[in-house]
């Protein structure tokens, strides 16, 4: 968290957007292409964004905002000079509104490079909008990935994910966060739980992972540290249980309406106020004893060479090959799965990364992903 003459700032990142906002502004609602931050006094910042196909018109965008501003008076208005300076890389148009729900000022941004359009507005509080504070937020605004990676930073969770992975669903609740992504031939899930001390009371990390991720009660896993020792892989057993994982089977999402702001009424089924909920059907892994003897990993007992690590944190890892060649031909939906779970002692959190694909998941890719998943 950075600081400024007006107080500390927090960095937020969501689905391609990233910016710094006052630490007192907390995430209130989130959708796939929507963010609402609120302060102690009410809504503070609202943003909706989308990829543009074809020609973009600020005039047409403002007309749509006017039509959606039920019960409010919206007018086009030049941006404050400080906002213009902060948004020099974008094609912009300004607006202001007032009504029974309050008042505010905002901007329609279009990036000619990535062709993303963003409507961002700041709610008026007290005597009027704080243009200086809004200018600081806008000066940090970005809508491009950095070095091919997208920042996901909400609450105390932070991750950098390769841009080829697209968000398919999300769930954010008290003590729990889950983000699901897909890429050609691959699926990725990131998890965060807390507080770890309460969740692990009376059980170890392996028992917690088996319960929360519906893993078999028995099966191979690697104790140790994940993220640095990737050269030595699992030993193959000729008997024992195996894991069969399917990617993309619980991606269900339901929309919840946004209840703030005149511009985004958040009707059910719209894009702007979608709040995803995970499907409650089906475990991530199902285990069948003795059905695929050739695809098993043995618990590593060989010391440091068999350990994994995420930074300095101990981790557990599960592997689930899809089976023999004849089984893959009969059931082509089967995928390779790799799951890593670790406890972040300093932050009292539990984190996990699950990666699956048609081909075997490389340990190096899992290491690279795990190193960039943390809690702040």
Secondary structure, DSSP 8 states (H G I E B T S, - for coil): -EEETTEEEEEEEETTEEEEEETT-EEEEEETTEEEEEETTEEEEEEEEEE--S---HHHHHHHHHHH-TTEEEEE----HHHHHHTTTSEEEEEEEEETTEEEEEEEEEETTTTEEEEEEEE-BTTB--HHHHHHHHHT-B-S-BTTEEEEEETTEEEEEETT-EEEEEEEETTEEEEEEEETTEEEEEEEEE-HHHHTTTS-HHHHHHHHTT--SS---B-SB-SS--SS---EESSS-EEEE-TTSS---------S-SS----TT-STT--------S-SEEEETTS-GGGEE----SGGGG---BTTBBEEEEEE----HHHHHH-TT-BEEEEEEEEEGGGTEEEEEEEEESS---HHHHHHHHHTEEE-
